[in-house]
Amino acid sequence: MKSRFALTLLSLWAVLTLNFLLPRWLPGDPLAALLDPDSSSYVYNAEVRGALEAYYGLDRPLGEQYAGYLTGALSGDLGRSIRLNQPVTDLLREHLPWTLLLTLSALIAASLLGVIAGSEAAWRRRSPVDRALVVVSVVASNAPVFFTGMILLILFGVELRWLPLAGGRTPFARYDNTLAQVRDYGAHLLLPALTLTLALVGSKFLLVRNSVIGVLGEDFMLVARAKGLPPRRLKRNHALRNAIVPFVHHLAAHAAFAITGALFIETLFQYPGMGRLIFESVVARDYPVIQGVFLVVSVLVLGANLLADWLTARLDPRTQEN
């Protein structure tokens, strides 16, 4: 476990380095509009232009910028947004809870559906139910999230008008009680969460199904059948329990895909998470915000994988290092 933790720290350093370099490799400049004489927002005062470059550190050598970035990141100071002139930490504090709500809701729903449907399909392998579930899961997981989101948006938002079209809550709404607030938030969350759930559930279903099928052929399953144990106990306490370890690893590895998919889905549904924030920041070349968002996403993914390693060692002691 210590070596895994050290590898996580090394990965975090690599992520910090790439996080610093990638925005600077993008064409354009965050202050281009302010420094371009042909731009409507051009700053004519040379002293002010120089002060802007110095304030954001863009006039310093790349090595000095990198050192300052690492020092600030390790101390929790992610700088100020060039576009919004707000601390990046405040922007993340405002948008991150929405992204976590969307991502965790979809991960939990997709995991439950994948485990239940996957174990049932494995238990009834080669049956019409198994074949139908496999086809549906493959189609759902391979459909682009934008396409799936647009279909759901048109169907439930435009045609049926059952759910809101965009946003995370009703603008200027006043709630009489907590239940009313939860209903409003839930109504706005449902379409984005359903879109992300459909994108995630296919791979989870196939993994659980194949893992359970592999366990069904093991010797201990034959012994359990010979003892006359009921099918429900065989399926839940023996087959599914032994197939859950690879699922835990997959769940952590899929966290990166879930967060990335959430960022795209938030843009489609105008959901007030980090997806819209990063989209607008990339367009404006807002280096501090781009770096802050990707740093938070990277830490979440690395933390999820480290947690998965720990859970796997707890569930299956054979995976622990000697």
Sequence and secondary structure as in RCSB ss.txt:
>XXXX:A:sequence
MKSRFALTLLSLWAVLTLNFLLPRWLPGDPLAALLDPDSSSYVYNAEVRGALEAYYGLDRPLGEQYAGYLTGALS
GDLGRSIRLNQPVTDLLREHLPWTLLLTLSALIAASLLGVIAGSEAAWRRRSPVDRALVVVSVVASNAPVFFTGM
ILLILFGVELRWLPLAGGRTPFARYDNTLAQVRDYGAHLLLPALTLTLALVGSKFLLVRNSVIGVLGEDFMLVAR
AKGLPPRRLKRNHALRNAIVPFVHHLAAHAAFAITGALFIETLFQYPGMGRLIFESVVARDYPVIQGVFLVVSVL
VLGANLLADWLTARLDPRTQEN
>XXXX:A:secstr
 HHHHHHHHHHHHHHHHHHHHHHHHSSS TTHHHH TTSTT    HHHHHHHHHHTTTTS HHHHHHHHHHHHHH
T   B TTT SBHHHHHHHHHHHHHHHHHHHHHHHHHHHHHHHHHHHHTTTSHHHHHHHHHHHHHHHS HHHHHH
HHIIIIIIIS  S SSSSS TT   SSHHHHHHHHHHHHHHHHHHHHHHHHHHHHHHHHHHHHHHHTSHHHHHHH
HTT  HHHIIIIIIIHHHHHHHHHHHHHHHHHHHHHHHHHHHHHT TTHHHHHHHHHHHT HHHHHHHHHHHHHH
HHHHHHHHHHHHHHH GGGS  
